[in-house]
Amino acid sequence: MTVVDDLEEGLQHQPVWAQQRLFSILFSFFAALALILSLVGLASTLSFAIAQRQNELGIRMALGAQRSHIVWIVVRATLATVFSGTIVGLLLNFSLEKALRHWTPASVSDPPDLRNNHLPATRKTSSQTRSHTNSPLRVALWCDPR
């Protein structure tokens, strides 16, 4: 039996790990469901918009418009819908982030505390912790560029 097997077995018996795993599975499921529903909504919105303009597109083709021009009209309508939805979503995200910040124990922008390992298999001695605390990667990630 290797150390990895012992660590995985030890983690499976930790109630905090089991709870976090359950939350991550549920979060992944609902994120995938939201993505699928948004894609179905986008497809139905675009098909409705194109169906509304079907007569216009038919007249343009009858008058000699090239197929590439018709495709460009459809792509432009698609991009306008996608970009406007993205802008609205980002604005809602930034505005609600401040309102919901008090429900989280730490800010997303706070650096992670790498020294508080709660699992016995991953605890390090103080000399090991000090040597890894100021690693170049950590310094590069959390340095102030000013």
Secondary structure, DSSP 8 states (H G I E B T S, - for coil): --HHHHHHHHHHT-HHHHHHHHHHHHHHHHHHHHHHHHHHHHHHHHHHHHHHTHHHHHHHHHTT--HHHHHHHHHHHHHHHHHHHHHHHHHHHHHHHHHHGGGSSS-TTS---TT---SGGG---HHHHHHHHT-HHHHHHS----
